[in-house]
Amino acid sequence: MDPRHRQILQRNRSNLVTALNPKEICDGLLSKGVFTQDMIDEIRSKIKRRDQARQLVTDLETRGSQAFPAFLECLRETGQHALAELLQCGDGVRLPPSVPIQPSLIPLPVRKFPGAPVVRPNRPRRDSIQCYKMDASPCGICLIINNVDFDPDCDLKDRKGSDIDCDKMEKRFKALNFEVIAKRNLKHKRIRHEMASLAKRDHSAYDCCVVIILSHGTEANHNRFPGAVHGVDGPAVPVQLITNYLNGQNCPSLQGKPKLFFIQACGGGEKDTGFEVSPDEVEPSLGGIDDQMDAIPISSSSDSLSTSDELDARATLPTPSDILVSYSTFPGYVSWRDTQAGSWYVENLDRVLEENAATDDLVTMLMMVNNAVSQISAKGLYKQMPGSFNFLRKHLYFQASLS
């Protein structure tokens, strides 16, 4: 299948699983030679309609260049015009005018009880934001730096539970078709060395690069990405320096490709006690009895961005473009880790990726992580709020199968 068509299917998987009627469309896909009888039988063996729809979409992505146009034609032939319009808007192709397109909409359930708000159906629309190419195999390299055992002289406690986080991230990104490299207990100079080595590699055959850092953290001077992560010997490496290794200037083979950084470390030493809200706003969740912090405060200052602008006669991208840094906590605050179950952030990041990577883009999933972590409390008092510095230019969908 054309990668453009595959991206359209991935971008609209949630709508397809929700609204597609597989029973009506299977015969058409069989007669047009898109699916084999064995594939149809496997789809029909699923008991639930949603499971049938998932299997159909998954199989469709493996078929040839004519599969997508044939799929649209089958949708129109069976009266599923809203889905056909939704997919066609994302493609720009024009089908033969054998069946006129009707301005139908995908119906959403309307709540009937008194006082319920009116729910308006979603209108199919053209999405002007493109998607990153993410179909290389492997998709890219995922470097995990897991700092657990710290020098007794540096006043930083050992990070019990971090190996659990590392195992989760290693398995998750392998499942997302990344080549995973895990490094344990790196001193601050070794962190910089590993990043330099990663930047020197040829990423031409890859579509993405991921760096995951599990360590103690602190505040640091910056003009783009706040925070710093400690080596096991004590000194810290600024997150901004870490991201710079992979930017468009220093790693040409990753130019225009997404560079993702996931930082499980404190952004400072301040503890967040939260604020009072309506009981309907949250679903309280207590952290473990062995919650620990990943922080030591050093500095709270930050450099301001330069305000001088000059004309540029060349076609270029900004240096930090295509970079996303996801932090386990808001800058300046501590990040919590359960010594028995791992950190709040990684536990929820792993769960959200497992449950939603097949249907949702990365930014949407990170909002799900933010919401989940924000509802947990350490020792029944302290809170945590993850967040991201996002310089991506397109939607990002991981390679994942519907299950």
CORDA-V103906 format. One record per helix or strand of 3 or more residues. SS is the DSSP state (2 for helix, 1 for strand). FROM is the first residue (numbers start at 0). TO is the last residue. Records with the same first field share a line. If there is no record, write none. Layout:
# CORDA-V103906
SS=FROM-TO, FROM-TO
This chain:
# CORDA-V103906
2=2-10, 12-18, 21-30, 36-43, 48-59, 66-76, 80-88, 151-153, 161-174, 187-199, 238-243, 251-253, 278-280, 343-355, 361-373
1=139-145, 177-183, 207-213, 227-229, 235-237, 257-263, 290-292, 322-326, 335-337, 375-377, 386-389
